[in-house]
Amino acid sequence: QEQLREQFGGGFAFEYSVEMANAGTPYPYKVFGHQNFGIGYMGPENCDDLNVSCSYHPLPSFDSLKHAYVDTPVVHITTMDEFVPAPSRQMASKCPAKFP
């Protein structure tokens, strides 16, 4: 696990909710679609959180991810106060030549 944490940063879910504008299947996204990256969706279909309140509806993949998190042993994660970047990562990156 330590080796994985040294190489991996970020989350395990690509998107929290399916993006309606990019969805490959009709609302409420109950069938597979190549663009349906979310682990849930917002509803009702016409919600905008201004005139119509939105609520989150988890998909089965949400529960699968939740169970994977529960089944994973807890290990110490370095906090921001403990983090010391490697010397090779302490300087600002150089801009490429002719970069505006």
C-alpha positions in Angstrom: 0.0 0.0 0.0 2.8 2.4 0.7 4.2 2.1 -2.8 0.8 2.7 -4.2 0.3 5.9 -2.2 3.7 7.2 -3.4 2.5 6.9 -7.0 -1.2 7.6 -6.8 -3.0 10.8 -5.9 -6.6 11.7 -6.1 -9.8 9.7 -5.7 -11.2 6.4 -6.9 -14.4 7.7 -8.4 -14.1 9.6 -11.7 -17.2 11.6 -11.1 -19.7 11.9 -8.2 -22.7 12.4 -10.5 -23.5 11.7 -14.2 -23.4 14.9 -16.3 -26.7 15.2 -18.0 -25.1 17.1 -21.0 -22.6 14.3 -21.6 -24.7 11.2 -20.7 -24.8 8.5 -23.3 -28.2 7.2 -22.1 -31.5 8.8 -21.2 -32.4 10.0 -17.7 -32.3 8.4 -15.1 -29.2 6.5 -16.5 -30.3 3.0 -15.6 -28.5 1.4 -18.5 -24.9 1.4 -19.4 -23.6 4.4 -21.3 -19.9 5.0 -22.3 -20.1 8.6 -21.0 -21.9 7.8 -17.7 -18.9 8.2 -15.4 -20.8 9.1 -12.3 -21.7 6.9 -9.3 -25.0 8.6 -9.0 -27.2 11.3 -10.6 -29.1 14.4 -9.6 -32.8 14.5 -9.9 -35.5 15.3 -10.8 -34.6 15.6 -14.4 -35.5 19.3 -14.5 -33.7 20.3 -11.3 -31.5 23.3 -11.4 -31.2 23.9 -7.6 -32.6 27.4 -8.2 -36.2 26.8 -9.1 -36.4 23.1 -8.7 -34.4 21.5 -5.8 -31.9 18.7 -6.7 -31.3 15.6 -4.7 -28.6 12.9 -5.2 -29.6 9.4 -6.3 -26.8 6.9 -5.9 -26.3 4.2 -8.6 -25.3 0.6 -7.7 -21.7 1.6 -8.4 -21.9 4.0 -5.4 -22.6 1.1 -3.1 -19.9 -1.0 -4.6 -17.4 1.8 -4.0 -18.7 2.3 -0.5 -18.2 -1.4 0.3 -14.7 -1.3 -1.2 -13.8 1.6 1.1 -15.3 -0.2 4.1 -13.3 -3.4 3.3 -10.0 -1.5 2.9 -7.8 -1.5 6.0 -7.1 1.9 7.4 -3.5 3.0 7.2 -1.7 6.2 8.2 -2.0 8.9 5.6 0.4 11.7 5.6 -1.2 15.0 6.6 -0.3 18.4 5.1 1.6 19.2 8.3 3.8 16.1 7.9 4.3 16.3 4.1 7.8 17.1 2.9 8.2 17.0 -0.9 11.2 15.3 -2.4 14.0 17.8 -3.2 13.3 17.2 -7.0 9.8 18.5 -6.4 10.6 21.6 -4.4 11.4 24.1 -7.2 9.0 25.7 -9.6 8.6 24.1 -13.0 10.4 25.8 -15.9 8.2 27.0 -18.7 9.0 25.7 -22.2 10.8 28.0 -24.6 8.6 30.5 -26.4 5.8 29.9 -23.9 3.6 33.0 -23.7 
